[in-house]
């Protein structure tokens, strides 16, 4: 008689951790190691314009507790009242508003253009040269032209940010739209889905990885551009403060603003971008 083979019961499928899970202590240790290397470099080489982290912390506290030369919008909420009375808080607020307006404008416009170029080959061939030109046009040139044409205004800065980011978003989304399987489009037509239903049920799920890739790349790009444009043409914002500190050789204040700005970007990445990514890709787990 053959011996029966028992199948294992209750076997649990082990899912490997994603790069964004279980790495908190590693990141903390990495930051501590970077701070140690910083202090070691100061002790070993004694550079002229590399301050100790304690000096940077003192500069941060001074900037955070000192009001700016102009008043921001006041609010009855205690938190926003404190932020509005801080020069650092006001400047970060100005910069974040400009970067956010340019980011969302470019994402919407670039996504629409990318979907159209990906689905209609004639449009793609006609506008391909325009996209290549936009990708290679220096951001500083776009900013200067917008300032010359529209003045040193918020609109000119946000327009320059959007123009610089739209080609990047359009290229990435175009590749995703071009790779959508034609069978899915035929199924949508067979079930007589409206254009909105086709967009929501066919296009958007397939294009999500391309949206996230363009958002992350654009987020990293737009922070750099907004600082340059504020440096050359604005009277508020982090970039404008860099201009003042650079003129006075106040490197510790430059670094205090830099670390504050990086901290805000990392918070956006940790608490907004990554949760959205995990929620939208949960079906893959």
C-alpha positions in Angstrom: 0.0 0.0 0.0 1.2 3.4 -0.9 2.0 5.7 1.9 -0.1 8.9 1.9 1.6 12.2 1.9 0.2 14.7 4.3 0.1 18.3 3.0 1.3 20.9 5.5 -1.5 22.9 7.0 -1.6 26.5 7.9 1.4 27.5 5.9 1.8 31.2 6.0 3.0 33.0 3.0 6.0 35.2 3.9 6.0 38.5 2.2 9.4 40.2 1.9 9.6 43.7 3.4 9.5 46.6 1.0 12.4 49.1 1.1 10.1 51.5 2.9 9.3 49.0 5.8 11.4 48.1 8.7 14.2 50.6 7.9 13.7 53.2 10.6 16.6 52.4 12.8 18.9 52.1 9.8 18.0 55.6 8.7 18.6 56.9 12.1 22.0 55.3 12.3 22.8 56.6 8.8 22.0 60.2 9.9 24.1 59.8 13.1 27.0 58.4 11.0 26.7 61.4 8.6 26.8 63.8 11.6 29.9 62.0 13.0 31.7 62.3 9.6 30.8 66.0 9.5 32.3 66.7 12.9 35.3 64.5 12.2 36.0 66.4 9.0 35.9 69.7 10.9 38.3 68.3 13.5 40.7 66.8 11.0 40.8 69.5 8.3 39.6 72.6 10.0 37.8 74.1 7.0 37.1 77.8 7.0 33.4 77.8 6.2 32.2 74.5 7.6 30.5 75.2 11.0 29.9 72.7 13.8 26.4 71.3 13.9 26.0 73.0 17.3 26.4 76.3 15.5 23.9 75.3 12.9 21.4 74.4 15.6 21.9 77.8 17.3 21.3 79.5 13.9 18.2 77.4 13.4 16.8 78.4 16.8 17.6 82.1 16.2 15.9 82.0 12.8 12.9 80.1 14.1 12.3 82.4 17.0 13.0 85.7 15.3 10.2 87.4 13.3 10.8 88.3 9.7 11.0 91.9 8.4 7.4 91.6 7.2 4.2 90.2 8.7 2.6 87.0 7.4 -1.1 86.1 7.6 -2.2 85.8 11.2 -4.4 83.0 12.4 -6.2 82.3 15.6 -4.7 78.9 15.9 -1.7 78.9 18.2 0.5 76.8 15.9 -0.1 79.0 12.9 0.4 82.1 15.0 3.8 80.9 16.0 4.7 80.0 12.4 3.5 83.4 11.2 5.7 85.2 13.7 8.8 83.2 12.7 11.0 84.4 9.8 12.0 80.8 9.0 8.4 79.7 9.1 7.2 82.5 6.8 10.0 81.9 4.3 9.3 78.1 4.2 5.6 78.9 3.8 6.2 81.1 0.8 8.6 78.6 -0.9 6.3 75.6 -0.2 3.3 77.4 -1.6 5.1 78.3 -4.9 6.6 74.8 -5.2 3.2 73.1 -4.6 1.4 75.3 -7.1 4.0 74.7 -9.7 4.1 71.0 -8.9 0.3 70.3 -9.2 -0.1 72.5 -12.3 2.7 70.6 -14.0 1.4 67.2 -13.0 -2.1 67.9 -14.3 -1.0 69.5 -17.6 1.9 67.1 -18.2 -0.3 64.0 -17.5 -3.0 65.2 -20.0 -0.3 65.8 -22.6 1.4 62.5 -22.0 -1.8 60.5 -22.3 -2.7 62.2 -25.6 0.8 61.7 -27.0 0.9 58.1 -25.9 -2.5 57.2 -27.5 -2.2 59.2 -30.7 0.9 58.5 -32.7 0.4 61.5 -35.1 0.4 63.9 -32.2 3.4 62.2 -30.7 5.4 62.6 -34.0 4.4 66.2 -34.3 5.1 67.3 -30.8 8.2 65.1 -30.1 10.5 67.9 -31.0 8.7 70.3 -28.6 9.1 67.8 -25.8 12.9 67.4 -26.5 13.3 71.1 -26.6 11.5 71.5 -23.3 13.6 68.8 -21.6 16.8 70.5 -22.7 15.8 74.1 -22.0 17.7 75.4 -19.0 15.5 76.2 -16.0 17.3 79.5 -15.4 16.6 80.7 -18.9 12.9 79.9 -18.5 12.8 81.7 -15.2 14.5 84.8 -16.6 12.2 84.9 -19.6 9.1 84.6 -17.4 10.3 87.4 -15.1 11.0 89.6 -18.1 7.6 88.9 -19.7 5.4 88.9 -16.6 7.4 90.8 -14.0 8.8 89.7 -10.7 5.5 88.2 -9.6 4.2 84.9 -8.1 2.6 84.1 -11.4 5.8 84.3 -13.3 7.6 82.1 -10.8 4.9 79.4 -10.7 4.6 79.5 -14.5 8.4 79.0 -14.8 8.2 76.0 -12.5 5.3 74.4 -14.4 7.1 74.9 -17.8 10.2 73.3 -16.5 8.4 70.2 -15.1 5.7 69.6 -17.8 8.0 68.0 -20.3 9.4 65.5 -17.7 5.9 64.4 -16.7 4.7 64.2 -20.3 7.5 62.0 -21.3 7.0 59.5 -18.5 3.2 59.4 -18.8 3.5 59.1 -22.6 5.6 55.9 -22.2 2.9 54.4 -19.9 0.0 55.4 -22.2 1.8 53.9 -25.2 2.3 50.6 -23.4 -1.4 50.0 -22.5 -2.6 46.8 -24.1 -5.0 47.4 -27.0 -7.2 44.5 -25.8 -8.1 46.6 -22.7 -9.3 49.4 -24.9 -11.3 47.0 -27.0 -13.0 45.5 -23.9 -13.9 49.0 -22.7 -15.5 49.8 -26.1 -17.3 46.4 -26.1 -18.9 47.2 -22.7 -19.6 50.7 -24.0 -17.8 52.5 -21.2 -17.8 56.3 -21.3 -14.6 58.2 -21.7 -14.5 59.0 -18.0 -15.1 55.3 -17.0 -12.4 54.2 -19.5 -10.0 56.7 -18.0 -10.8 55.6 -14.4 -10.9 51.9 -15.0 -8.4 51.3 -17.8 -5.9 54.2 -18.1 -5.3 55.4 -14.5 -4.6 51.9 -12.9 -2.1 51.2 -15.7 -0.5 54.6 -15.5 -0.2 54.8 -11.8 3.5 53.7 -11.6 4.3 56.3 -14.2 2.5 59.0 -12.3 4.4 58.1 -9.1 7.7 58.1 -10.9 7.1 61.5 -12.5 5.8 62.9 -9.2 8.9 61.8 -7.3 11.3 63.0 -10.0 9.4 66.2 -10.3 9.3 66.7 -6.6 13.1 66.5 -6.4 13.5 68.8 -9.4 11.0 71.5 -8.4 12.6 72.2 -5.0 15.9 73.1 -6.7 14.3 75.3 -9.3 12.2 77.3 -6.9 15.2 78.2 -4.8 17.1 79.5 -7.9 14.1 81.5 -9.1 13.6 83.0 -5.6 17.3 83.8 -5.4 17.2 85.9 -8.6 13.8 87.5 -8.5 11.9 87.4 -5.2 11.9 89.3 -1.9 10.5 86.4 0.2 11.3 82.7 0.5 14.1 80.4 1.2 16.0 81.3 -2.0 15.9 85.0 -1.1 17.3 84.3 2.3 20.1 82.3 0.7 21.0 85.4 -1.2 21.2 87.5 2.0 23.2 84.9 3.9 25.6 84.3 1.0 26.3 88.0 0.8 27.1 88.1 4.5 29.0 84.7 4.5 26.6 83.4 7.2 27.1 79.7 6.3 25.5 78.4 9.4 22.2 80.1 8.6 22.4 78.8 5.0 22.8 75.3 6.4 20.0 75.8 9.0 17.6 76.7 6.2 18.9 73.9 4.0 18.3 71.3 6.7 14.9 72.7 7.5 13.9 72.5 3.8 15.3 68.9 3.5 13.3 67.9 6.6 10.1 69.2 5.1 10.7 67.3 1.8 11.5 64.1 3.7 8.2 64.5 5.8 6.3 64.9 2.5 8.0 61.8 1.1 7.4 59.7 4.3 3.9 60.7 5.2 2.3 61.5 1.8 4.1 59.8 -1.1 4.9 56.5 0.5 1.5 55.9 2.1 -0.1 56.7 -1.3 2.2 54.3 -3.0 1.5 51.5 -0.5 -2.2 52.0 -0.7 -2.4 52.0 -4.5 -0.1 48.9 -4.9 -1.7 46.9 -2.1 -3.3 44.6 -4.7 0.1 43.4 -5.7 0.9 42.0 -2.3 
